Amino acid sequence: MSVSHIRNPIEWSGAALVQMGRNFGTALNALQGEQVHAHVTAPVIHKITVTDLFVALRKGCEDFAAYRTDVVVLCLVYVVAGLVIARLTLGQGLLPMLFPLASGFAILGPLFGVGLYEMSKRREQGAPESWTNAFAVTREEGFTAIVILGTLLIFEFLVWLAAAYLIFRLTMNPATADSAQRFVTAVFTTPSGYALIGIGCGVGFLFALLALCLGVLSFPMLIDNGRIGLENALVASFRAVALNPVPLALWGLTVAGSLILGTLPFFLGLVVVLPVLGHGTWHLYRQLTG
């Protein structure tokens, strides 16, 4: 009897990464052709304060209120996807992967927010408020670069899954995953479980930090002016984190914590958390670039 690949996250992730690399190469060739004439200087990055984070979140809430019905419908897609992932994970005996999958929303958050950034941009420009504004991002000049950047985040997410599974195998007895009760008890009451939590959270923090550096500014910047180019957008994003380590670290923790909490109960919280954070990220970009 053959064994399904879904039971081996490392093997599955490896195959997916190979395919991702091929797709990345194809998209990169397209981007190079697109950017031959793109010599636009990225905007100056400004220092911000913690107060600016609250301003961004407040404006994000305002955008959410304006688009409320539309964004709830859009974000229901992520709720359904989360439920499907949870069901497949539990059904395939991969209980230890449920938290890494859920926390992966923090890594993929900047990518999930692309349509929301576009909606906030259109609202700034006085366009009619409609869910169709989210799909206008496909007509932006920087869309190819956005696809490549999204591919990088998906790549990172797959590596995180492989790392999380490896940490589980190195710290825990695989037999503890036979039942939810046994697994939860082992995680919270044994030295092996404490090691899993400590190492897993530490490694997960590094992955989340990388995702923050890659996407906190680059996605909104490419939507705002695609002629800036992927390289300039990435440099600006890393520079923003280096110039504002405390505020953006707090922002990253807020995003990660909110997204994880948003998975409860049954991922339903994401219908509010995702749009508020997505719109808020657009306004944070405005704060950082003046």
C-alpha positions as CSV (number, residue, x, y, z in Angstrom):
1,M,0.0,0.0,0.0
2,S,1.4,3.4,-1.0
3,V,2.0,6.1,1.5
4,S,0.5,9.5,0.8
5,H,3.0,12.4,0.5
6,I,0.9,14.5,2.8
7,R,2.2,12.4,5.7
8,N,5.7,13.6,5.2
9,P,5.8,17.4,5.3
10,I,9.6,17.6,4.6
11,E,9.3,15.5,1.4
12,W,6.1,17.4,0.4
13,S,7.7,20.8,1.1
14,G,10.8,19.8,-0.9
15,A,8.9,18.9,-4.0
16,A,6.8,22.1,-3.7
17,L,10.0,24.2,-3.4
18,V,11.4,22.7,-6.5
19,Q,8.3,23.7,-8.4
20,M,8.3,27.1,-6.8
21,G,11.9,27.7,-8.0
22,R,10.9,26.9,-11.5
23,N,8.0,29.4,-11.3
24,F,10.2,32.0,-9.7
25,G,12.7,31.7,-12.6
26,T,9.9,32.2,-15.2
27,A,8.5,35.2,-13.3
28,L,12.0,36.7,-12.9
29,N,12.6,36.6,-16.6
30,A,9.3,38.4,-17.1
31,L,10.3,41.0,-14.5
32,Q,13.7,41.7,-16.0
33,G,12.0,42.4,-19.3
34,E,9.5,44.7,-17.6
35,Q,12.1,46.7,-15.7
36,V,14.5,47.6,-18.5
37,H,13.1,51.1,-18.5
38,A,12.2,51.4,-14.8
39,H,14.6,53.7,-13.1
40,V,12.4,55.3,-10.4
41,T,14.0,56.2,-7.0
42,A,12.2,54.8,-4.0
43,P,10.7,57.3,-1.6
44,V,12.6,58.4,1.5
45,I,11.8,56.3,4.6
46,H,10.9,58.2,7.8
47,K,11.1,57.4,11.4
48,I,7.8,56.7,13.1
49,T,6.7,56.3,16.7
50,V,4.4,53.8,18.4
51,T,1.6,56.5,18.2
52,D,1.8,56.2,14.4
53,L,0.9,52.5,14.7
54,F,-2.3,53.4,16.5
55,V,-3.0,56.0,13.8
56,A,-2.5,53.3,11.1
57,L,-4.8,50.9,12.9
58,R,-7.5,53.6,13.4
59,K,-7.4,54.4,9.7
60,G,-7.5,50.7,8.9
61,C,-10.7,50.4,11.0
62,E,-12.1,53.3,9.0
63,D,-11.4,51.5,5.7
64,F,-12.9,48.3,7.1
65,A,-16.1,50.2,8.1
66,A,-16.3,51.7,4.6
67,Y,-15.8,48.3,2.9
68,R,-17.3,46.2,5.7
69,T,-19.6,43.9,3.7
70,D,-17.2,43.6,0.8
71,V,-14.1,42.7,2.8
72,V,-16.0,40.3,5.0
73,V,-17.0,38.3,1.9
74,L,-13.5,38.4,0.5
75,C,-11.9,37.3,3.8
76,L,-14.4,34.4,4.2
77,V,-12.2,32.7,1.6
78,Y,-9.4,32.5,4.1
79,V,-11.8,31.2,6.8
80,V,-12.8,28.4,4.5
81,A,-9.2,27.7,3.6
82,G,-8.2,27.6,7.2
83,L,-11.0,25.1,8.0
84,V,-10.0,22.9,5.1
85,I,-6.4,23.0,6.2
86,A,-7.3,22.1,9.8
87,R,-9.6,19.2,8.6
88,L,-6.9,17.8,6.3
89,T,-4.2,18.2,9.0
90,L,-6.3,16.3,11.6
91,G,-7.5,13.8,9.1
92,Q,-4.0,12.9,8.0
93,G,-2.6,12.4,11.5
94,L,-0.5,15.6,11.3
95,L,-1.8,17.2,14.5
96,P,1.6,18.8,15.3
97,M,1.4,20.8,12.1
98,L,-1.8,22.5,13.0
99,F,-0.2,25.4,14.9
100,P,2.6,25.9,12.4
101,L,0.0,26.1,9.6
102,A,-2.1,28.5,11.6
103,S,0.9,30.7,12.5
104,G,1.8,30.7,8.9
105,F,-0.8,33.4,8.4
106,A,1.7,35.7,10.0
107,I,4.2,34.9,7.3
108,L,1.8,35.1,4.4
109,G,-0.1,38.1,5.9
110,P,1.6,40.7,3.7
111,L,0.6,38.6,0.6
112,F,-3.0,38.2,1.9
113,G,-3.3,41.9,2.2
114,V,-2.5,42.8,-1.4
115,G,-6.1,43.3,-2.4
116,L,-6.8,45.2,0.8
117,Y,-3.9,47.6,0.0
118,E,-5.4,48.3,-3.4
119,M,-8.8,48.9,-1.8
120,S,-7.3,51.5,0.6
121,K,-5.4,53.1,-2.3
122,R,-8.6,53.4,-4.4
123,R,-10.5,54.9,-1.4
124,E,-7.8,57.5,-1.0
125,Q,-8.3,58.4,-4.6
126,G,-12.0,58.8,-4.1
127,A,-13.0,55.8,-6.2
128,P,-16.4,54.1,-5.5
129,E,-16.1,51.7,-2.6
130,S,-16.5,48.2,-4.0
131,W,-15.0,44.8,-3.5
132,T,-14.0,44.8,-7.2
133,N,-11.3,47.3,-6.2
134,A,-9.3,44.5,-4.7
135,F,-8.8,42.9,-8.2
136,A,-7.6,46.1,-9.7
137,V,-4.2,45.1,-8.3
138,T,-3.8,42.8,-11.3
139,R,-3.7,45.8,-13.6
140,E,-1.0,47.6,-11.6
141,E,2.3,48.1,-13.3
142,G,4.2,46.3,-10.5
143,F,2.0,43.2,-10.6
144,T,4.7,41.0,-11.9
145,A,7.0,42.0,-9.1
146,I,4.2,41.5,-6.6
147,V,3.8,37.9,-7.9
148,I,7.5,37.3,-7.4
149,L,7.5,38.7,-3.9
150,G,4.4,36.6,-3.1
151,T,6.3,33.6,-4.4
152,L,9.2,34.4,-2.0
153,L,6.8,34.5,1.0
154,I,5.2,31.2,-0.1
155,F,8.7,29.7,-0.3
156,E,9.5,30.9,3.2
157,F,6.2,29.5,4.5
158,L,7.1,26.0,3.0
159,V,10.5,26.1,4.6
160,W,8.9,27.1,8.0
161,L,6.6,24.0,7.7
162,A,9.5,21.8,7.1
163,A,11.5,23.3,10.0
164,A,8.5,23.0,12.3
165,Y,8.0,19.3,11.5
166,L,11.7,18.7,12.0
167,I,11.6,20.4,15.4
168,F,8.7,18.2,16.4
169,R,10.5,15.0,15.4
170,L,13.7,16.1,17.2
171,T,11.9,17.0,20.5
172,M,8.8,14.8,20.8
173,N,7.9,11.2,20.5
174,P,5.8,10.9,17.3
175,A,3.5,8.6,19.1
176,T,2.2,11.5,21.2
177,A,0.4,12.8,18.1
178,D,-1.9,9.7,18.0
179,S,-4.6,11.7,19.8
180,A,-5.3,15.4,20.4
181,Q,-5.6,14.9,24.2
182,R,-2.3,13.0,24.4
183,F,-0.5,15.5,22.3
184,V,-1.7,18.6,24.2
185,T,-0.9,16.9,27.5
186,A,2.7,16.0,26.3
187,V,3.3,19.5,25.0
188,F,2.3,21.4,28.2
189,T,3.4,18.9,30.9
190,T,6.7,17.3,29.7
191,P,10.3,18.6,29.2
192,S,10.1,17.5,25.6
193,G,6.9,19.6,25.2
194,Y,8.6,22.6,26.7
195,A,11.5,22.2,24.3
196,L,9.1,22.0,21.4
197,I,7.4,25.3,22.5
198,G,10.7,27.1,23.2
199,I,12.5,26.1,20.0
200,G,9.4,26.3,17.9
201,C,8.6,29.8,19.0
202,G,12.2,31.0,18.7
203,V,12.5,29.6,15.1
204,G,9.1,30.8,14.3
205,F,10.0,34.3,15.4
206,L,12.9,34.4,13.0
207,F,10.7,33.4,10.1
208,A,8.1,36.0,11.1
209,L,10.8,38.7,11.3
210,L,12.1,37.8,7.8
211,A,8.5,38.0,6.5
212,L,8.1,41.4,8.1
213,C,11.3,42.7,6.5
214,L,10.3,41.3,3.1
215,G,6.7,42.6,3.0
216,V,6.0,45.4,5.5
217,L,6.7,48.1,2.9
218,S,7.4,46.3,-0.4
219,F,3.9,45.2,-1.3
220,P,2.2,48.6,-0.7
221,M,5.1,50.4,-2.4
222,L,4.8,48.2,-5.5
223,I,1.0,48.9,-5.6
224,D,1.5,52.6,-5.1
225,N,4.2,52.8,-7.9
226,G,5.1,49.7,-9.7
227,R,7.9,51.4,-11.6
228,I,10.0,51.5,-8.4
229,G,10.8,47.8,-9.1
230,L,11.2,44.8,-6.8
231,E,14.8,45.5,-5.8
232,N,14.1,49.1,-4.7
233,A,11.0,48.0,-2.9
234,L,12.8,45.2,-0.9
235,V,15.7,47.6,0.0
236,A,13.2,50.2,1.2
237,S,11.3,47.5,3.3
238,F,14.5,46.3,5.0
239,R,15.6,49.9,5.5
240,A,12.3,50.8,7.2
241,V,12.7,47.9,9.7
242,A,16.3,49.0,10.4
243,L,15.3,52.6,10.9
244,N,12.3,51.8,13.0
245,P,13.2,48.6,14.9
246,V,11.0,49.1,18.0
247,P,7.8,50.4,16.3
248,L,7.9,47.8,13.5
249,A,8.8,45.0,15.9
250,L,5.7,46.0,17.9
251,W,3.7,46.1,14.7
252,G,5.0,42.6,13.7
253,L,4.0,41.2,17.1
254,T,0.6,42.9,16.8
255,V,0.1,41.4,13.4
256,A,1.3,37.9,14.4
257,G,-0.7,37.8,17.6
258,S,-3.8,39.2,16.0
259,L,-3.7,36.7,13.1
260,I,-3.2,33.7,15.5
261,L,-6.0,34.9,17.7
262,G,-8.0,35.4,14.5
263,T,-7.9,31.7,13.9
264,L,-10.1,31.3,16.9
265,P,-12.8,30.2,16.9
266,F,-12.7,28.2,13.7
267,F,-10.8,30.9,11.9
268,L,-13.8,33.2,12.0
269,G,-11.9,36.0,13.6
270,L,-10.0,36.4,10.4
271,V,-12.9,38.1,8.7
272,V,-12.3,41.1,11.0
273,V,-8.5,40.8,11.8
274,L,-7.3,40.4,8.2
275,P,-9.0,43.5,6.7
276,V,-8.2,45.8,9.7
277,L,-4.5,44.7,9.6
278,G,-4.4,44.9,5.7
279,H,-5.9,48.3,5.5
280,G,-3.8,49.4,8.5
281,T,-0.6,48.2,6.7
282,W,-1.4,50.5,3.8
283,H,-1.7,53.5,6.1
284,L,1.5,52.4,7.9
285,Y,3.2,52.6,4.5
286,R,2.0,56.1,4.2
287,Q,3.3,57.0,7.6
288,L,6.7,55.5,6.7
289,T,7.0,57.2,3.4
290,G,5.4,60.5,4.3
